[in-house]
Amino acid sequence: IIADYCIEGTSNKNYYKTIKENYYANKCFFSCRGVTLGRGLVDSSEGEAEIKKAMLSCSESAIFLCDKNKIGKIGVPRISGLDGIDCFITDAQLTDEWQVALAEQDVKLVEVEK
């Protein structure tokens, strides 16, 4: 509901402040344009990235939903590093490098089969 209202509405910074101050989520399930080891999670528009940042800041747990096409895809702006998420759910077969990077940040990895 929040994303639909914000993305189609305005990119007013005061609205993002309102989200941070007035909303709470036990779990925030989200996705984005792409994720890399170097930049972390990135999106394709500043408005969408700001909404996701705001929701992550007022959530107890961040659960990133990542299909295999998002791995290695770059974008601007940056939403968060891997340290900003608690769980990484993907259908990709992640390399050892990815698995180590997630483990170092205490991110739970869930690899699902098709």
N, C-alpha and C positions, 0 to 999 in steps of 0.2 A: 504494500500500500504506500509506504513512504517513498520508495523508489519511483513508482508510477507518478505520484504527485510531483516529486522534485524534478525528475528528468523532463517531464513534459511541461513543467511550470517554469520557474525562474532559477537562475544560478546565483541567487541571492545568498551571500555569505551569512547573513543573519539567520537564514533558515537552517543552515548547517549547525550554527550555534544552538538553535532551538532544539535540534535533534539531540545534540550532546547533553544538553541540560535537562531535557524533559522525557527522553525515551530510555528504556531499559530492555535488554533482551538477554535471556539466559543463554541462548545459542544463536549465533548469527551465521546462517548458511549463505554463502555467496560465491560468485565466480568473477572472472574478469577477462580481459583480452589475452593476457599471457603471463608466463612466469619464467624467470631465468635465475640461475644461481647467483649471478652478479647483482642484478637489479631487484630481484624479488618479484612482487606482484605488481603488474602494470595494467593500465586501462587505455581506452581509446579517446576518452573525453574527460576534461577537468571536472565537469559537473558530476558525472557518474563516480569518478574517483573520490571526490569530496564527500559524497553521500556515503560511500562505503567506508571511508576513513571515520566519518562521524559515527556510523553504526558500530564499527569495530571498537571505538573508544567507549561506548556505553553498553558493551556486551561482556558477559562473563567468559564466553568461549567463542572462538572464531573457527569455523569449519569451512575450509576452502574446497570447492568442488571443481575439479580440473580434468577435463577430457584430454586425451592424448594430443590433440591439435594445439593446445595452449602451451605445451612444454617447449621452451626455447623461443617463444614468440615475444618480441619486444614491443614496447609502446611507451607513450608518454601520456599522462603523468604516472608517477609511482604511487602506489597505494600503501605498500608496506614491505618490509623485508620478511624473510621466512620466519624470523623471530616474532612476528606479529600474529601468527596463526597457531592454533592448538592441534588441528587435525587437517590432514591433506588426503582427500579422497580422489582417486584417479583410476582410470581404466588403462593407463600406460604402464608398461614394464619399465620401471625406473632403473637407471644405472646405479652401480655401487656408489659413484660420486654423489648422486642425488640422495640416496639412502643415508649416507654418512652425514651430508649437510643437514638433512632433516633431523636426524638423531642428535646431532650436536646442538640443535636449537630446541630439543625436547618436543618435537612435533610428531604426533602419532601419524603413521602412514597406514592407509587402508587402500590396498590394491584390489579392485574388483574385476571380475571376469565378465566378458560379454555374454 
